[in-house]
Amino acid sequence: MKKVLYILFHRSVVVGMSLLAQVVTLIVMVMFFSGHTQGFYWCCIALSVVAAMLILGSSIDPAYKIAWLLLVLPFPVFGGIFYLLVGGGRIPKRITRRMKRIAEQSEENLKGDFKADDLLPLGEDAASQARYLENYANAPAYTNTETEYFSLGDLAFPRMLEELKKAKHYIFLEYFIIQPGQFWDSVLDILEEKAAQGVEVRLIYDDMGCMFTLPRDYNEQMAARGIQCRVFNRFVPVMSLRLNNRDHRKLMIIDGQVGFTGGINLADEYINQHERFGHWKDSVILLEGDAVWSMTVMFLSMWDHCCGWEEEFDRFRPAPTPARPWTGYVQPYTDTPLDQEPVGQSVYLNMIAKARKYIYITTPYLVIDVATNTALCNAAKSGVDVRIITPHIPDKRYVFEVTRAHYPPLLKAGVKIYEYTPGFIHAKNFVVDDRFAVVGTVNLDYRSLFLHFEDGVWLCEAPCIHDIRADFEATLKVCERISLRKHRRLNPLVQLYRNILRVFAPLM
């Protein structure tokens, strides 16, 4: 009985029922007034026409436009209202002003580090990619930063604990999912101990990401343990575009000297201590040196966004680090859906465009936009060896079907696609020509590319690039290569189902 009551009154159920009630109420009201008030009916039609014009005139991806038009046009009485409520993309002026100020503050603290033109000796193709991130993401390119690539969360876990234990001044954590278990409990023990020693500990987690893993008052529980905690974008039962904007970033920063990012969240499946979808393959990158300051500014900007603060960043600036041997260029960056600049997508497109020999990609989802699909196909047609690894065991069945629906045009163009047979691959890696790589949080799907707050690390001539490539090649040995012939023999109903899902993929 207790379990039944727990499920019935879990906040996810309460919120879900509230949202469903709002949708039903809206439909009933629209249908009632449309049947009894001719003026209301034509007003709804006018709103749908306005919505269609806004969709067509927007700068969003064409596939996103098509998906919304297929919802608005067949249901003109209801579709336009629904789009204006949850799909319009209009950002309140208050949030716009705050994000603009935060962006200005980030630029003020980082612009002295801008040096993209220093990459010119490595070629214009390298400098242009670094220049884009400086100009549109306030993300400097750094040298004097050692990098270490971890091919599994299992391998990164002990190193993360080791570095946390060394903290002397502050620890900053920002994660999409936190779940009690061996991973988080081990981290939390260290955080609590460090907070008792006077180390400043701050934690940000996403409310939707933790809806099923943490109680609503978890931030208060953290405060009782001496840990400053903020919840990103509280999930409220009101239909709004804000429900789509989640904090999908993963950052662990120690004293501004050491930083971790990558695909793993703070939960046991990410280190294979709890099996959900077979073996969980993920990736993590460790930075040590000058580039960690950029990650620190990323975190502080998000903290100020959550708190409404404007604090002095300089008090967290670490002492200059000793000069290191050549480490290549390391450029941490972040992407926000509030500035209308698709940084994550542009980074990937720039890398695809610069490839001459090969492009190796690992991604849990292959729900790609028109531009990325075209770029990958053109690269393969030009003779570039394009290979993509996706999961064989899905975490979300419908997304898995959408991923497979995107295979045929890529396969026809010569892209080689593989599925990771031991389980679920969650790593978001790009590696190109042994020269460029990205490890981060950005999936190849619409949510990551256009709706979520994300982060990544762009690498140029860094030694760990060879480790990323070696990991990809080793992973291929346990993958199944996907053939176009197999897809052509699919049941027509399955093909139709996948095509329908693909059309509406931008809205999922």
C-alpha positions in Angstrom: 0.0 0.0 0.0 2.8 2.4 0.9 4.4 1.7 -2.5 1.2 2.4 -4.3 0.7 5.7 -2.4 4.3 6.7 -3.1 3.8 6.2 -6.8 0.4 8.0 -6.9 1.7 11.0 -5.0 5.1 11.2 -6.6 5.7 14.7 -7.9 6.2 13.3 -11.4 2.7 11.8 -11.4 1.2 15.0 -9.9 2.9 17.2 -12.4 2.0 14.9 -15.3 -1.6 14.8 -14.3 -1.7 18.6 -13.9 -0.2 19.0 -17.4 -2.7 16.5 -18.9 -5.6 18.3 -17.2 -4.4 21.6 -18.7 -4.3 20.1 -22.2 -7.7 18.5 -21.8 -9.2 21.7 -20.4 -7.7 23.7 -23.3 -9.1 21.3 -25.9 -12.6 21.2 -24.2 -12.7 25.0 -24.0 -11.6 25.5 -27.6 -14.1 23.0 -28.9 -16.9 24.4 -26.7 -16.4 28.0 -27.6 -15.8 27.1 -31.3 -19.1 25.4 -31.4 -21.0 28.2 -29.7 -19.2 31.3 -30.7 -18.4 31.9 -34.3 -16.1 34.8 -33.5 -14.0 32.6 -31.2 -13.7 29.9 -33.9 -12.4 32.5 -36.5 -10.1 34.0 -33.8 -8.5 30.5 -33.4 -8.2 30.1 -37.1 -6.4 33.5 -37.2 -4.1 32.5 -34.4 -3.2 29.3 -36.4 -2.4 31.4 -39.5 -0.2 33.7 -37.4 1.5 30.6 -35.9 2.1 29.2 -39.3 3.6 32.4 -40.5 5.8 32.7 -37.4 7.0 29.1 -38.0 7.8 29.7 -41.7 9.5 33.0 -41.0 11.7 31.7 -38.1 15.3 30.7 -38.5 14.8 27.3 -36.9 15.7 24.0 -38.6 13.5 23.1 -41.6 12.6 19.8 -40.0 11.4 21.6 -36.8 9.2 23.8 -39.0 7.7 20.8 -40.8 6.9 19.0 -37.6 5.1 22.0 -36.1 3.2 22.7 -39.4 1.9 19.1 -39.4 0.5 19.8 -36.0 -0.9 23.3 -36.6 -2.4 23.0 -40.1 -4.6 19.9 -39.7 -5.9 21.2 -36.3 -6.2 25.0 -36.9 -8.6 25.6 -34.0 -6.3 24.1 -31.4 -2.8 23.9 -33.1 -2.1 27.6 -33.2 -2.9 28.1 -29.5 -0.8 25.1 -28.6 2.2 26.4 -30.6 2.0 29.9 -29.2 1.9 28.4 -25.7 4.8 25.9 -25.8 6.5 26.2 -29.2 7.0 29.8 -30.0 10.4 30.2 -28.5 9.8 33.7 -27.2 12.1 34.4 -24.3 10.9 36.7 -21.5 12.7 40.1 -21.5 13.7 39.6 -17.9 15.5 36.3 -18.7 17.0 37.9 -21.8 18.4 40.8 -19.9 19.9 38.5 -17.2 21.5 36.2 -19.7 22.9 39.2 -21.6 24.5 40.5 -18.4 25.9 37.0 -17.6 27.3 36.7 -21.1 28.9 40.2 -20.7 30.4 39.1 -17.4 31.8 36.0 -18.9 33.4 38.0 -21.7 34.9 40.4 -19.3 36.6 37.6 -17.4 37.8 35.7 -20.4 38.5 38.1 -23.2 42.1 38.6 -22.1 42.6 35.0 -22.9 41.3 35.2 -26.5 44.1 34.1 -28.8 42.5 32.2 -31.7 45.0 33.7 -34.2 47.8 31.9 -32.3 46.5 28.8 -34.0 47.4 30.1 -37.5 50.7 28.2 -37.6 48.6 25.0 -37.4 46.5 26.2 -40.3 43.6 28.4 -41.0 41.3 25.4 -40.6 42.4 25.2 -36.9 42.3 29.0 -36.3 38.8 29.4 -37.8 37.3 26.8 -35.6 38.9 28.4 -32.5 37.8 31.9 -33.7 34.2 30.8 -34.0 34.1 29.7 -30.3 35.8 32.9 -29.1 33.4 35.1 -31.1 30.1 33.3 -30.4 30.6 31.4 -27.2 33.1 33.6 -25.3 35.3 30.5 -25.2 39.1 31.0 -25.4 41.6 28.5 -26.7 44.3 27.6 -24.2 47.6 25.9 -24.1 49.4 24.9 -20.9 46.6 22.5 -20.2 47.1 18.7 -19.8 44.3 16.5 -20.9 43.5 12.9 -20.0 40.8 10.9 -21.8 38.8 8.2 -20.0 37.1 5.6 -22.2 34.7 4.5 -19.4 33.0 6.1 -16.4 34.4 3.2 -14.4 37.9 4.5 -15.1 37.1 8.1 -14.4 35.3 7.5 -11.1 38.4 6.8 -8.9 40.3 9.7 -10.4 37.4 12.0 -9.7 37.4 11.0 -6.0 41.1 11.4 -5.9 41.0 14.9 -7.2 38.0 15.9 -5.0 40.0 14.9 -1.9 42.8 17.4 -2.9 40.4 20.4 -2.9 41.7 23.3 -0.8 39.5 26.3 -1.9 36.3 25.3 -3.7 34.5 22.5 -5.5 31.8 23.2 -8.1 29.5 20.5 -9.5 26.9 20.9 -12.2 25.0 17.8 -13.4 21.8 16.8 -15.2 21.2 13.6 -13.1 22.2 12.8 -9.5 21.1 9.5 -7.9 22.0 8.1 -4.5 24.3 5.0 -4.8 27.9 4.1 -4.8 29.0 6.9 -7.1 27.1 9.8 -5.6 27.4 8.6 -2.0 31.2 8.4 -2.4 31.3 12.0 -3.9 28.9 13.3 -1.2 31.0 12.0 1.6 34.0 13.9 0.3 31.9 17.1 -0.3 30.5 17.0 3.2 34.0 16.5 4.7 35.5 19.3 2.6 32.6 21.7 3.5 33.3 21.0 7.2 37.0 21.9 6.5 36.0 25.3 5.1 36.1 24.5 1.4 33.4 26.2 -0.5 31.2 23.6 -2.1 28.5 24.5 -4.7 26.1 22.1 -6.5 23.7 22.7 -9.4 21.4 19.9 -10.6 18.6 19.9 -13.1 15.1 19.4 -11.7 13.7 17.4 -14.5 16.8 15.2 -14.8 16.5 14.4 -11.1 12.7 14.1 -10.9 12.8 10.4 -10.4 16.1 10.2 -8.4 15.9 13.0 -5.8 13.2 14.3 -3.5 11.9 17.9 -4.1 13.6 19.3 -1.0 17.1 17.8 -1.8 18.6 21.2 -2.1 17.6 21.9 1.5 19.1 18.6 2.6 22.4 19.7 0.9 22.3 23.0 2.7 22.0 21.2 6.0 25.3 19.4 5.2 27.1 22.7 4.4 26.8 22.4 0.6 25.4 25.3 -1.3 22.9 24.0 -3.7 20.7 25.3 -6.5 18.0 23.6 -8.6 18.0 24.5 -12.3 14.6 25.4 -13.8 12.2 24.0 -11.3 9.7 21.8 -13.1 6.3 23.4 -12.6 3.0 22.0 -13.9 2.4 24.8 -16.4 2.5 24.4 -20.2 5.5 26.5 -21.2 8.5 26.4 -23.6 10.7 26.6 -20.4 10.0 22.9 -19.8 12.2 22.2 -22.8 15.2 24.2 -21.6 17.1 21.8 -19.3 20.7 22.0 -17.9 22.3 19.0 -19.5 25.8 20.0 -18.6 28.2 17.9 -16.6 31.0 19.8 -14.8 33.2 19.0 -11.9 35.7 21.7 -11.0 38.3 21.7 -8.2 40.1 24.9 -7.2 40.0 26.2 -10.8 42.9 23.9 -11.5 41.2 20.6 -12.4 38.0 20.1 -14.3 36.1 17.1 -15.6 33.3 16.9 -18.2 31.9 14.3 -20.6 28.9 12.1 -20.8 28.6 10.7 -17.3 26.1 11.8 -14.7 26.5 11.1 -10.9 24.6 7.8 -10.9 25.7 4.1 -10.7 24.8 3.0 -14.2 27.4 5.4 -15.6 30.2 3.4 -13.8 28.5 0.0 -14.4 27.7 -0.5 -10.8 24.0 -0.8 -11.8 23.0 -2.4 -15.1 20.1 -0.9 -17.0 20.8 -1.3 -20.7 23.7 -3.8 -20.8 27.2 -2.4 -20.5 27.2 1.4 -20.3 30.0 2.9 -22.3 30.7 6.6 -21.7 33.6 9.0 -21.9 35.1 11.6 -19.6 37.9 14.2 -20.2 40.0 15.6 -17.4 41.6 19.1 -17.9 44.4 20.3 -15.6 45.8 23.8 -16.2 44.9 27.1 -17.7 41.7 26.0 -19.5 39.9 25.1 -16.3 39.4 28.8 -15.6 37.0 28.9 -18.6 35.1 26.0 -17.1 35.0 27.9 -13.8 33.5 30.9 -15.4 30.9 28.7 -17.1 29.8 27.3 -13.8 29.8 30.7 -12.0 27.7 32.2 -14.9 25.1 29.4 -14.5 25.2 29.8 -10.7 24.5 33.6 -11.0 21.7 32.8 -13.5 20.1 30.4 -10.9 20.5 32.8 -8.0 20.1 36.2 -9.6 23.5 37.2 -8.4 26.3 39.2 -9.9 29.3 38.1 -7.9 33.0 38.9 -8.4 34.5 36.1 -10.4 38.1 37.1 -9.8 38.1 35.8 -6.3 37.9 32.3 -7.7 40.7 32.8 -10.2 43.5 30.3 -9.5 47.2 31.2 -9.3 49.1 30.9 -12.5 50.0 27.3 -13.3 53.6 26.2 -14.0 54.6 26.1 -17.7 54.1 22.6 -19.2 55.5 20.9 -22.3 53.3 21.3 -25.5 49.8 20.3 -24.7 48.0 21.3 -27.9 45.1 23.7 -27.7 42.2 23.1 -25.4 38.9 25.1 -25.7 36.1 24.4 -23.3 32.8 25.9 -24.5 29.2 26.1 -23.5 26.0 26.3 -25.5 22.8 28.1 -24.3 19.4 27.9 -26.1 18.7 31.5 -25.0 21.0 33.3 -27.4 19.7 31.8 -30.7 23.2 30.7 -31.6 23.5 26.9 -32.1 27.1 26.6 -30.9 27.0 22.8 -30.4 25.7 22.2 -33.9 28.2 24.7 -35.4 31.2 23.1 -33.7 30.2 19.7 -35.2 29.5 21.2 -38.6 32.9 23.0 -38.6 34.7 19.7 -37.7 32.9 17.8 -40.5 33.8 20.6 -43.0 37.5 20.5 -42.1 37.8 16.7 -42.3 40.1 15.4 -45.0 40.7 11.8 -44.0 38.2 10.5 -41.4 35.4 11.5 -39.0 34.7 9.1 -36.1 31.6 9.8 -34.0 30.0 8.1 -31.0 26.6 9.2 -30.0 23.7 7.7 -28.0 21.1 9.3 -30.4 21.3 9.9 -34.1 18.4 12.2 -34.5 20.1 14.7 -36.8 18.9 17.9 -38.4 19.0 18.6 -42.2 22.3 20.5 -42.1 24.2 17.8 -40.2 22.8 15.0 -42.3 23.8 16.9 -45.5 27.3 17.6 -44.1 27.9 14.0 -43.2 26.6 12.7 -46.5 28.7 15.2 -48.5 31.9 14.3 -46.5 31.3 10.6 -47.2 30.7 11.2 -50.9 33.9 13.2 -51.0 35.9 10.2 -49.9 36.2 11.0 -46.1 35.9 7.9 -44.0 32.8 8.7 -41.9 32.0 6.2 -39.1 29.3 6.5 -36.5 28.7 4.2 -33.4 25.3 4.2 -31.8 23.8 1.9 -29.1 22.5 -1.6 -29.8 20.4 -1.7 -26.6 18.3 1.5 -26.3 17.5 3.5 -23.2 14.3 4.9 -24.9 12.7 2.7 -27.5 11.0 5.4 -29.6 14.3 7.4 -29.8 16.1 4.2 -30.8 13.6 3.8 -33.7 14.1 7.4 -34.7 17.8 6.9 -34.7 17.5 3.9 -37.0 15.1 5.8 -39.2 18.0 8.2 -39.9 20.3 5.4 -41.1 19.2 4.9 -44.8 20.2 8.2 -46.3 23.6 8.1 -44.5 24.2 4.6 -45.6 23.4 5.4 -49.2 26.0 8.2 -49.1 28.7 5.8 -47.8 28.6 6.6 -44.1 29.5 3.5 -42.1 27.2 2.9 -39.1 27.9 0.5 -36.2 25.8 -0.5 -33.2 27.5 -1.2 -29.8 26.4 -4.7 -29.1 27.4 -5.0 -25.4 24.8 -2.4 -24.4 24.3 1.4 -24.4 26.9 3.8 -25.7 26.4 7.3 -24.1 29.7 8.9 -25.1 29.4 12.1 -27.2 32.7 12.2 -29.1 33.9 13.5 -32.4 37.5 12.9 -33.6 38.8 14.1 -37.0 42.1 13.4 -38.8 44.1 12.9 -35.6 44.0 16.7 -35.3 40.7 17.7 -33.9 38.3 16.2 -31.3 35.4 17.1 -29.0 34.4 15.4 -25.8 31.3 16.8 -24.1 27.6 16.5 -23.4 26.1 17.4 -26.8 24.1 14.6 -28.3 23.3 14.5 -32.0 19.6 15.2 -31.4 17.4 18.3 -31.5 17.2 18.7 -27.7 20.9 18.9 -27.3 21.5 21.0 -30.3 18.7 23.5 -29.9 17.0 23.3 -26.5 19.4 22.3 -23.7 22.2 24.0 -21.9 25.3 22.0 -22.9 29.1 22.0 -22.7 32.1 20.4 -24.4 35.8 20.6 -24.9 37.2 21.2 -28.4 40.8 19.9 -28.8 43.4 20.7 -31.4 46.7 18.7 -31.7 46.2 17.6 -28.0 48.0 14.3 -27.2 44.8 12.7 -25.9 43.2 12.9 -29.4 45.1 9.7 -30.2 43.6 8.0 -27.2 40.1 9.0 -28.4 40.7 7.5 -31.8 42.2 4.3 -30.3 39.1 4.0 -28.1 36.9 4.3 -31.1 38.8 1.7 -33.1 38.8 -0.7 -30.1 35.0 -0.2 -29.7 34.4 -1.1 -33.3 35.6 -4.7 -32.5 32.5 -5.3 -30.4 30.1 -3.5 -32.7 27.7 -4.8 -35.4 28.0 -3.0 -38.8 24.6 -1.9 -40.2 23.9 -2.7 -43.8 21.6 -0.8 -46.1 20.3 -4.2 -47.4 19.0 -5.1 -44.0 17.0 -1.8 -43.9 15.5 -2.4 -47.3 14.1 -5.7 -46.2 12.2 -4.2 -43.2 8.5 -4.7 -42.8 6.7 -1.8 -44.6 4.8 -1.1 -41.4 8.0 -0.7 -39.5 9.4 1.6 -42.2 6.2 3.7 -42.0 6.4 3.8 -38.2 10.0 5.0 -38.3 9.2 7.6 -41.0 6.4 9.0 -38.9 8.7 9.2 -35.9 11.4 10.9 -37.9 9.0 13.6 -39.1 8.1 14.4 -35.5 11.6 13.8 -34.1 12.3 17.6 -33.6 9.4 17.8 -31.1 10.4 14.7 -29.0 
